[in-house]
C-alpha cells in the first residue's frame, strides 16, 4: 500500500488535484457555473479553507492511486491511467453529479452536465499522471 510508486503517484496526483481543481473550477468554469447555479445561495466560501482542501486532495490522491495500483497491474501505462481516470470521472462527475442534481438545488442541468464533463477531464488527467508515475517507477 505504501510502495514508492504509490507514494510518488499520491504526491503527483495531489498536486494536480489542488492546482487542476483551481484551474478548472476556480478559474475556467467559475463564472459559467455561477451563472448556472440553482436556488441555493451562499454555498461557496469566499476563500477556500486551504488546510482542509490540501488534506482532501491528499486523501483523494491516495485512494485514487491505491485503487489504480490494483486496477492497472496488468500493465501500467499512460493509456491505462487515462482510461481509469475517465471511468472515475464518469462515476463521480456524471453519476454523482446527476444524483446531486436530482436531490439538491445547487445547479441547473446545463451546469451539472458541464461540471460532469469537467470532472471527467479532471480525473482523466489525474489517471494519466498516475499511469505515467506507475509506468516509470514500477
KOLKEVO-332965 format. One record per residue (C-alpha): residue number from 1; residue in three letters; x, y, z. Coordinates in nm, 4 decimals, padded with zeros to 6 digits, m for minus. Layout:
N
<r><num>NUM</num><residu>ALA</residu><xx>X</xx><yy>Y</yy><zz>Z</zz></r>
...
This chain:
138
<r><num>1</num><residu>UNK</residu><xx>00.0000</xx><yy>00.0000</yy><zz>00.0000</zz></r>
<r><num>2</num><residu>UNK</residu><xx>00.2862</xx><yy>00.2392</yy><zz>00.0760</zz></r>
<r><num>3</num><residu>UNK</residu><xx>00.5126</xx><yy>00.1473</yy><zz>m00.2131</zz></r>
<r><num>4</num><residu>UNK</residu><xx>00.7448</xx><yy>00.4014</yy><zz>m00.3708</zz></r>
<r><num>5</num><residu>UNK</residu><xx>00.5186</xx><yy>00.4152</yy><zz>m00.6774</zz></r>
<r><num>6</num><residu>UNK</residu><xx>00.2066</xx><yy>00.4745</yy><zz>m00.4696</zz></r>
<r><num>7</num><residu>UNK</residu><xx>00.3668</xx><yy>00.7487</yy><zz>m00.2607</zz></r>
<r><num>8</num><residu>UNK</residu><xx>00.5009</xx><yy>00.9315</yy><zz>m00.5668</zz></r>
<r><num>9</num><residu>UNK</residu><xx>00.1701</xx><yy>00.8890</yy><zz>m00.7505</zz></r>
<r><num>10</num><residu>UNK</residu><xx>m00.0163</xx><yy>01.0199</yy><zz>m00.4457</zz></r>
<r><num>11</num><residu>UNK</residu><xx>00.2010</xx><yy>01.3303</yy><zz>m00.4305</zz></r>
<r><num>12</num><residu>UNK</residu><xx>00.1840</xx><yy>01.3981</yy><zz>m00.8055</zz></r>
<r><num>13</num><residu>UNK</residu><xx>m00.1925</xx><yy>01.3479</yy><zz>m00.8274</zz></r>
<r><num>14</num><residu>UNK</residu><xx>m00.2497</xx><yy>01.5524</yy><zz>m00.5095</zz></r>
<r><num>15</num><residu>UNK</residu><xx>m00.0638</xx><yy>01.8438</yy><zz>m00.6663</zz></r>
<r><num>16</num><residu>UNK</residu><xx>m00.2818</xx><yy>01.8040</yy><zz>m00.9770</zz></r>
<r><num>17</num><residu>UNK</residu><xx>m00.5896</xx><yy>01.7786</yy><zz>m00.7528</zz></r>
<r><num>18</num><residu>UNK</residu><xx>m00.5073</xx><yy>02.1087</yy><zz>m00.5873</zz></r>
<r><num>19</num><residu>UNK</residu><xx>m00.3891</xx><yy>02.3107</yy><zz>m00.8865</zz></r>
<r><num>20</num><residu>UNK</residu><xx>m00.6008</xx><yy>02.1345</yy><zz>m01.1503</zz></r>
<r><num>21</num><residu>UNK</residu><xx>m00.9142</xx><yy>02.1919</yy><zz>m00.9439</zz></r>
<r><num>22</num><residu>UNK</residu><xx>m00.8197</xx><yy>02.5571</yy><zz>m00.9067</zz></r>
<r><num>23</num><residu>UNK</residu><xx>m00.7555</xx><yy>02.5832</yy><zz>m01.2812</zz></r>
<r><num>24</num><residu>UNK</residu><xx>m01.0738</xx><yy>02.4066</yy><zz>m01.3955</zz></r>
<r><num>25</num><residu>UNK</residu><xx>m01.3331</xx><yy>02.5099</yy><zz>m01.1355</zz></r>
<r><num>26</num><residu>UNK</residu><xx>m01.1721</xx><yy>02.8117</yy><zz>m00.9731</zz></r>
<r><num>27</num><residu>UNK</residu><xx>m01.0671</xx><yy>02.9851</yy><zz>m01.2938</zz></r>
<r><num>28</num><residu>UNK</residu><xx>m01.2043</xx><yy>02.8428</yy><zz>m01.6199</zz></r>
<r><num>29</num><residu>UNK</residu><xx>m01.5572</xx><yy>02.7493</yy><zz>m01.5066</zz></r>
<r><num>30</num><residu>UNK</residu><xx>m01.6085</xx><yy>02.9826</yy><zz>m01.2108</zz></r>
<r><num>31</num><residu>UNK</residu><xx>m01.8250</xx><yy>03.2395</yy><zz>m01.3887</zz></r>
<r><num>32</num><residu>UNK</residu><xx>m02.0070</xx><yy>02.9831</yy><zz>m01.6055</zz></r>
<r><num>33</num><residu>UNK</residu><xx>m02.1045</xx><yy>02.7666</yy><zz>m01.3096</zz></r>
<r><num>34</num><residu>UNK</residu><xx>m02.2108</xx><yy>03.0750</yy><zz>m01.1130</zz></r>
<r><num>35</num><residu>UNK</residu><xx>m02.4486</xx><yy>03.1636</yy><zz>m01.3971</zz></r>
<r><num>36</num><residu>UNK</residu><xx>m02.5959</xx><yy>02.8124</yy><zz>m01.3821</zz></r>
<r><num>37</num><residu>UNK</residu><xx>m02.6372</xx><yy>02.7936</yy><zz>m01.0067</zz></r>
<r><num>38</num><residu>UNK</residu><xx>m02.9672</xx><yy>02.6686</yy><zz>m00.8742</zz></r>
<r><num>39</num><residu>UNK</residu><xx>m03.1700</xx><yy>02.8274</yy><zz>m00.5975</zz></r>
<r><num>40</num><residu>UNK</residu><xx>m02.9150</xx><yy>02.7658</yy><zz>m00.3225</zz></r>
<r><num>41</num><residu>UNK</residu><xx>m02.7266</xx><yy>03.0770</yy><zz>m00.2152</zz></r>
<r><num>42</num><residu>UNK</residu><xx>m02.4174</xx><yy>03.1218</yy><zz>m00.0024</zz></r>
<r><num>43</num><residu>UNK</residu><xx>m02.2964</xx><yy>02.7728</yy><zz>m00.0874</zz></r>
<r><num>44</num><residu>UNK</residu><xx>m01.9420</xx><yy>02.8656</yy><zz>m00.1891</zz></r>
<r><num>45</num><residu>UNK</residu><xx>m01.6901</xx><yy>03.0149</yy><zz>00.0524</zz></r>
<r><num>46</num><residu>UNK</residu><xx>m01.5340</xx><yy>03.3455</yy><zz>m00.0459</zz></r>
<r><num>47</num><residu>UNK</residu><xx>m01.1909</xx><yy>03.1940</yy><zz>00.0255</zz></r>
<r><num>48</num><residu>UNK</residu><xx>m01.1387</xx><yy>02.8166</yy><zz>00.0460</zz></r>
<r><num>49</num><residu>UNK</residu><xx>m01.0131</xx><yy>02.6612</yy><zz>00.3685</zz></r>
<r><num>50</num><residu>UNK</residu><xx>m00.6716</xx><yy>02.5712</yy><zz>00.2266</zz></r>
<r><num>51</num><residu>UNK</residu><xx>m00.5684</xx><yy>02.3302</yy><zz>00.5038</zz></r>
<r><num>52</num><residu>UNK</residu><xx>m00.8735</xx><yy>02.1102</yy><zz>00.4607</zz></r>
<r><num>53</num><residu>UNK</residu><xx>m00.8540</xx><yy>02.1453</yy><zz>00.0835</zz></r>
<r><num>54</num><residu>UNK</residu><xx>m00.4976</xx><yy>02.0093</yy><zz>00.0879</zz></r>
<r><num>55</num><residu>UNK</residu><xx>m00.5974</xx><yy>01.7264</yy><zz>00.3231</zz></r>
<r><num>56</num><residu>UNK</residu><xx>m00.8880</xx><yy>01.6386</yy><zz>00.0923</zz></r>
<r><num>57</num><residu>UNK</residu><xx>m00.6623</xx><yy>01.6442</yy><zz>m00.2150</zz></r>
<r><num>58</num><residu>UNK</residu><xx>m00.4157</xx><yy>01.4099</yy><zz>m00.0414</zz></r>
<r><num>59</num><residu>UNK</residu><xx>m00.6933</xx><yy>01.1677</yy><zz>00.0567</zz></r>
<r><num>60</num><residu>UNK</residu><xx>m00.8427</xx><yy>01.1630</yy><zz>m00.2951</zz></r>
<r><num>61</num><residu>UNK</residu><xx>m00.4959</xx><yy>01.1205</yy><zz>m00.4488</zz></r>
<r><num>62</num><residu>UNK</residu><xx>m00.4031</xx><yy>00.8364</yy><zz>m00.2129</zz></r>
<r><num>63</num><residu>UNK</residu><xx>m00.7262</xx><yy>00.6449</yy><zz>m00.2682</zz></r>
<r><num>64</num><residu>UNK</residu><xx>m00.7153</xx><yy>00.7108</yy><zz>m00.6439</zz></r>
<r><num>65</num><residu>UNK</residu><xx>m00.3534</xx><yy>00.5924</yy><zz>m00.6665</zz></r>
<r><num>66</num><residu>UNK</residu><xx>m00.4088</xx><yy>00.2901</yy><zz>m00.4449</zz></r>
<r><num>67</num><residu>UNK</residu><xx>m00.7057</xx><yy>00.1685</yy><zz>m00.6499</zz></r>
<r><num>68</num><residu>UNK</residu><xx>m00.5126</xx><yy>00.2327</yy><zz>m00.9735</zz></r>
<r><num>69</num><residu>UNK</residu><xx>m00.2284</xx><yy>00.0193</yy><zz>m00.8361</zz></r>
<r><num>70</num><residu>UNK</residu><xx>m00.4681</xx><yy>m00.2780</yy><zz>m00.8317</zz></r>
<r><num>71</num><residu>UNK</residu><xx>m00.6663</xx><yy>m00.1819</yy><zz>m01.1436</zz></r>
<r><num>72</num><residu>UNK</residu><xx>m00.3702</xx><yy>m00.1213</yy><zz>m01.3722</zz></r>
<r><num>73</num><residu>UNK</residu><xx>m00.1487</xx><yy>m00.4047</yy><zz>m01.2520</zz></r>
<r><num>74</num><residu>UNK</residu><xx>m00.1691</xx><yy>m00.5851</yy><zz>m01.5886</zz></r>
<r><num>75</num><residu>UNK</residu><xx>00.0451</xx><yy>m00.3086</yy><zz>m01.7349</zz></r>
<r><num>76</num><residu>UNK</residu><xx>00.0828</xx><yy>00.0450</yy><zz>m01.6101</zz></r>
<r><num>77</num><residu>UNK</residu><xx>00.0770</xx><yy>00.2999</yy><zz>m01.8888</zz></r>
<r><num>78</num><residu>UNK</residu><xx>m00.0442</xx><yy>00.6460</yy><zz>m01.9727</zz></r>
<r><num>79</num><residu>UNK</residu><xx>m00.3289</xx><yy>00.4834</yy><zz>m02.1671</zz></r>
<r><num>80</num><residu>UNK</residu><xx>m00.4436</xx><yy>00.2594</yy><zz>m01.8800</zz></r>
<r><num>81</num><residu>UNK</residu><xx>m00.4196</xx><yy>00.5539</yy><zz>m01.6394</zz></r>
<r><num>82</num><residu>UNK</residu><xx>m00.6213</xx><yy>00.7734</yy><zz>m01.8736</zz></r>
<r><num>83</num><residu>UNK</residu><xx>m00.8880</xx><yy>00.5041</yy><zz>m01.9123</zz></r>
<r><num>84</num><residu>UNK</residu><xx>m00.9041</xx><yy>00.4561</yy><zz>m01.5365</zz></r>
<r><num>85</num><residu>UNK</residu><xx>m00.9348</xx><yy>00.8313</yy><zz>m01.4835</zz></r>
<r><num>86</num><residu>UNK</residu><xx>m01.2171</xx><yy>00.8565</yy><zz>m01.7366</zz></r>
<r><num>87</num><residu>UNK</residu><xx>m01.4103</xx><yy>00.5811</yy><zz>m01.5572</zz></r>
<r><num>88</num><residu>UNK</residu><xx>m01.3622</xx><yy>00.7539</yy><zz>m01.2212</zz></r>
<r><num>89</num><residu>UNK</residu><xx>m01.4656</xx><yy>01.0851</yy><zz>m01.3797</zz></r>
<r><num>90</num><residu>UNK</residu><xx>m01.7816</xx><yy>00.9286</yy><zz>m01.5175</zz></r>
<r><num>91</num><residu>UNK</residu><xx>m01.8593</xx><yy>00.7753</yy><zz>m01.1786</zz></r>
<r><num>92</num><residu>UNK</residu><xx>m01.8062</xx><yy>01.0927</yy><zz>m00.9787</zz></r>
<r><num>93</num><residu>UNK</residu><xx>m01.8662</xx><yy>01.3644</yy><zz>m01.2375</zz></r>
<r><num>94</num><residu>UNK</residu><xx>m02.1673</xx><yy>01.2302</yy><zz>m01.4226</zz></r>
<r><num>95</num><residu>UNK</residu><xx>m02.3096</xx><yy>00.9679</yy><zz>m01.1859</zz></r>
<r><num>96</num><residu>UNK</residu><xx>m02.2828</xx><yy>01.1592</yy><zz>m00.8624</zz></r>
<r><num>97</num><residu>UNK</residu><xx>m02.3489</xx><yy>01.4860</yy><zz>m01.0455</zz></r>
<r><num>98</num><residu>UNK</residu><xx>m02.6867</xx><yy>01.3611</yy><zz>m01.1706</zz></r>
<r><num>99</num><residu>UNK</residu><xx>m02.7770</xx><yy>01.2326</yy><zz>m00.8238</zz></r>
<r><num>100</num><residu>UNK</residu><xx>m02.6905</xx><yy>01.5702</yy><zz>m00.6707</zz></r>
<r><num>101</num><residu>UNK</residu><xx>m02.8914</xx><yy>01.7445</yy><zz>m00.9451</zz></r>
<r><num>102</num><residu>UNK</residu><xx>m03.1893</xx><yy>01.5241</yy><zz>m00.8595</zz></r>
<r><num>103</num><residu>UNK</residu><xx>m03.1857</xx><yy>01.5982</yy><zz>m00.4860</zz></r>
<r><num>104</num><residu>UNK</residu><xx>m03.0243</xx><yy>01.9425</yy><zz>m00.4389</zz></r>
<r><num>105</num><residu>UNK</residu><xx>m03.0912</xx><yy>02.2797</yy><zz>m00.5943</zz></r>
<r><num>106</num><residu>UNK</residu><xx>m02.7294</xx><yy>02.3860</yy><zz>m00.6438</zz></r>
<r><num>107</num><residu>UNK</residu><xx>m02.7129</xx><yy>02.3877</yy><zz>m01.0256</zz></r>
<r><num>108</num><residu>UNK</residu><xx>m02.9322</xx><yy>02.3707</yy><zz>m01.3328</zz></r>
<r><num>109</num><residu>UNK</residu><xx>m02.8977</xx><yy>02.0783</yy><zz>m01.5750</zz></r>
<r><num>110</num><residu>UNK</residu><xx>m02.6590</xx><yy>02.2657</yy><zz>m01.8063</zz></r>
<r><num>111</num><residu>UNK</residu><xx>m02.4286</xx><yy>02.3473</yy><zz>m01.5159</zz></r>
<r><num>112</num><residu>UNK</residu><xx>m02.4495</xx><yy>01.9895</yy><zz>m01.3935</zz></r>
<r><num>113</num><residu>UNK</residu><xx>m02.3533</xx><yy>01.8461</yy><zz>m01.7333</zz></r>
<r><num>114</num><residu>UNK</residu><xx>m02.0674</xx><yy>02.0932</yy><zz>m01.7851</zz></r>
<r><num>115</num><residu>UNK</residu><xx>m01.9440</xx><yy>02.0201</yy><zz>m01.4337</zz></r>
<r><num>116</num><residu>UNK</residu><xx>m01.9629</xx><yy>01.6471</yy><zz>m01.5126</zz></r>
<r><num>117</num><residu>UNK</residu><xx>m01.7545</xx><yy>01.6988</yy><zz>m01.8258</zz></r>
<r><num>118</num><residu>UNK</residu><xx>m01.5023</xx><yy>01.8951</yy><zz>m01.6220</zz></r>
<r><num>119</num><residu>UNK</residu><xx>m01.4922</xx><yy>01.6095</yy><zz>m01.3720</zz></r>
<r><num>120</num><residu>UNK</residu><xx>m01.4160</xx><yy>01.3594</yy><zz>m01.6475</zz></r>
<r><num>121</num><residu>UNK</residu><xx>m01.1325</xx><yy>01.5800</yy><zz>m01.7773</zz></r>
<r><num>122</num><residu>UNK</residu><xx>m01.0006</xx><yy>01.6370</yy><zz>m01.4237</zz></r>
<r><num>123</num><residu>UNK</residu><xx>m00.9896</xx><yy>01.2665</yy><zz>m01.3377</zz></r>
<r><num>124</num><residu>UNK</residu><xx>m00.8625</xx><yy>01.1706</yy><zz>m01.6842</zz></r>
<r><num>125</num><residu>UNK</residu><xx>m00.5588</xx><yy>01.3941</yy><zz>m01.6274</zz></r>
<r><num>126</num><residu>UNK</residu><xx>m00.5213</xx><yy>01.2513</yy><zz>m01.2771</zz></r>
<r><num>127</num><residu>UNK</residu><xx>m00.5290</xx><yy>00.8998</yy><zz>m01.4239</zz></r>
<r><num>128</num><residu>UNK</residu><xx>m00.2816</xx><yy>00.9938</yy><zz>m01.6951</zz></r>
<r><num>129</num><residu>UNK</residu><xx>m00.0429</xx><yy>01.1203</yy><zz>m01.4258</zz></r>
<r><num>130</num><residu>UNK</residu><xx>m00.0894</xx><yy>00.8086</yy><zz>m01.2107</zz></r>
<r><num>131</num><residu>UNK</residu><xx>m00.0294</xx><yy>00.5859</yy><zz>m01.5140</zz></r>
<r><num>132</num><residu>UNK</residu><xx>00.2842</xx><yy>00.7794</yy><zz>m01.6025</zz></r>
<r><num>133</num><residu>UNK</residu><xx>00.4228</xx><yy>00.7585</yy><zz>m01.2480</zz></r>
<r><num>134</num><residu>UNK</residu><xx>00.3466</xx><yy>00.3881</yy><zz>m01.2091</zz></r>
<r><num>135</num><residu>UNK</residu><xx>00.4905</xx><yy>00.3152</yy><zz>m01.5537</zz></r>
<r><num>136</num><residu>UNK</residu><xx>00.8167</xx><yy>00.4931</yy><zz>m01.4692</zz></r>
<r><num>137</num><residu>UNK</residu><xx>00.8551</xx><yy>00.3695</yy><zz>m01.1098</zz></r>
<r><num>138</num><residu>UNK</residu><xx>00.7266</xx><yy>00.0104</yy><zz>m01.1141</zz></r>
